[in-house]
Amino acid sequence: MFGTIGGSIFTFFIMISCLGTVNGVTMGCCRGMYTMSCRGQGIAPEKFSKIGKNKNGIQIYLIILHF
């Protein structure tokens, strides 16, 4: 329907869309767990409410748990 070039462009946009979705899900999952842990809810809040040593807001445990 789109030809070879059109198919390649369409595939490229699908790849960009999938990568954006994975990025959004990863950030959303980590922030949601962190927020619950700060309120004392969820699984192991004492561990998941801590952030990295360099204080840049990255929750290492949550990123590992997500994957």
CORBELQUI-V479203 format. One record per backbone hydrogen bond with DSSP energy under -0.5 kcal/mol. CO is the residue of the C=O (numbers start at 1). NH is the residue of the N-H. If there is no record, write none. Layout:
# CORBELQUI-V479203
CO_NH ; CO_NH
This chain:
# CORBELQUI-V479203
2_6 ; 3_7 ; 4_8 ; 5_9 ; 6_10 ; 7_11 ; 8_12 ; 9_13 ; 10_14 ; 11_15 ; 12_16 ; 13_17 ; 14_18 ; 15_19 ; 16_20 ; 17_21 ; 18_22 ; 19_23 ; 20_24 ; 21_25 ; 22_26 ; 23_27 ; 24_28 ; 25_29 ; 26_30 ; 27_31 ; 28_32 ; 29_33 ; 30_34 ; 31_35 ; 32_36 ; 33_37 ; 34_38 ; 35_39 ; 36_41 ; 37_40 ; 44_47 ; 44_48 ; 45_49 ; 47_50 ; 52_55 ; 57_59 ; 58_52 ; 58_60 ; 59_63 ; 60_64 ; 61_65 ; 62_66 ; 63_67
